[in-house]
Amino acid sequence: MTKLKLLVGTAVVFSMLAGPAMARRYTSSRPVQSVYCATREMGNPHSQYCDYQAWSQWRRFGSWDSRLDNACLANPAYIPGECGRDAQGNVLFPRNVY
């Protein structure tokens, strides 16, 4: 019985000492979602943050186009071509890499 207690005690001590050595930094396997994909309106290919007038016109006509929906489904960090770049072609909103 004494050997069993000693064996269990030793196992507990070693498991507590090995715990911090096995700890790893948490990294999410899910991609970060862009503001355009997070705030898109179903069936509207325009983003209200890029081209508000085209987005409003599309809503007024009541049309349906799933291009933005499909692009965000395939790549959650997607930035539509109509936004995300200034007049010189520079990226306005670089991707966040964590």
C-alpha positions, 0 to 999 in steps of 0.5 A: 500500500505504501508503494502504491501511494508513493507511485501515485504521488510521484505520478501526480508530481511529474504530471504537475511539473510537465503541465507548463512544458506542454502549454502552447500559445493558442492560435485560431484556425479560423480566418479573420473575417473582413469588415465587408464580409461581416457586414454584407447584405445577403444578395447585394454585391456592393458593400455599404462601406465602399460604394454607398450609392451603388449599395443603396441603388441595389436595395432600391431595385430589389435585385439579387446577386450572390457574388459577394456572398460566394466570395466571402464564403470562399475567403472570409478575409475578402475585400471587394474590388470596388473598395480597399484601394485608394486612387493610386492603387494602394491598399487602404485596409491591410489584412490583420495577421495574428 
